[in-house]
């Protein structure tokens, strides 16, 4: 068995500086590596969550990593303790709301944002029995 110690997606997108600003300002991620012509690696300092973003058309990457990733059909899901409070913060920050706050019958309260790369960010709270 291959032993792993971390997992993170790498999304091929352009304008890494805007992506960096969004995730730092909105969610508190820190850039642990950033070269605007190549790659951005983000780490959330308290949760350990990691996200990677890479520029398209890089000659040193295999050809299947050259195209921009299509943001349709993909979502970055970030769990929070209080989705309603996070939604109010998102409204105050005038963020790009893709889906308003709603409660789902399967036990979630969530809303979705659109980041500068067009990716949807699902901000979700999982309810426990009795909530």
Secondary structure as GFF3:
##gff-version 3
##sequence-region A 1 131
A	DSSP	beta_strand	10	12	.	.	.	ID=ss1
A	DSSP	alpha_helix	16	27	.	.	.	ID=ss2
A	DSSP	beta_strand	29	35	.	.	.	ID=ss3
A	DSSP	beta_strand	39	44	.	.	.	ID=ss4
A	DSSP	beta_strand	50	54	.	.	.	ID=ss5
A	DSSP	three_ten_helix	63	65	.	.	.	ID=ss6
A	DSSP	beta_strand	75	79	.	.	.	ID=ss7
A	DSSP	alpha_helix	83	92	.	.	.	ID=ss8
A	DSSP	beta_strand	97	104	.	.	.	ID=ss9
A	DSSP	beta_strand	108	114	.	.	.	ID=ss10
A	DSSP	beta_strand	120	126	.	.	.	ID=ss11
###
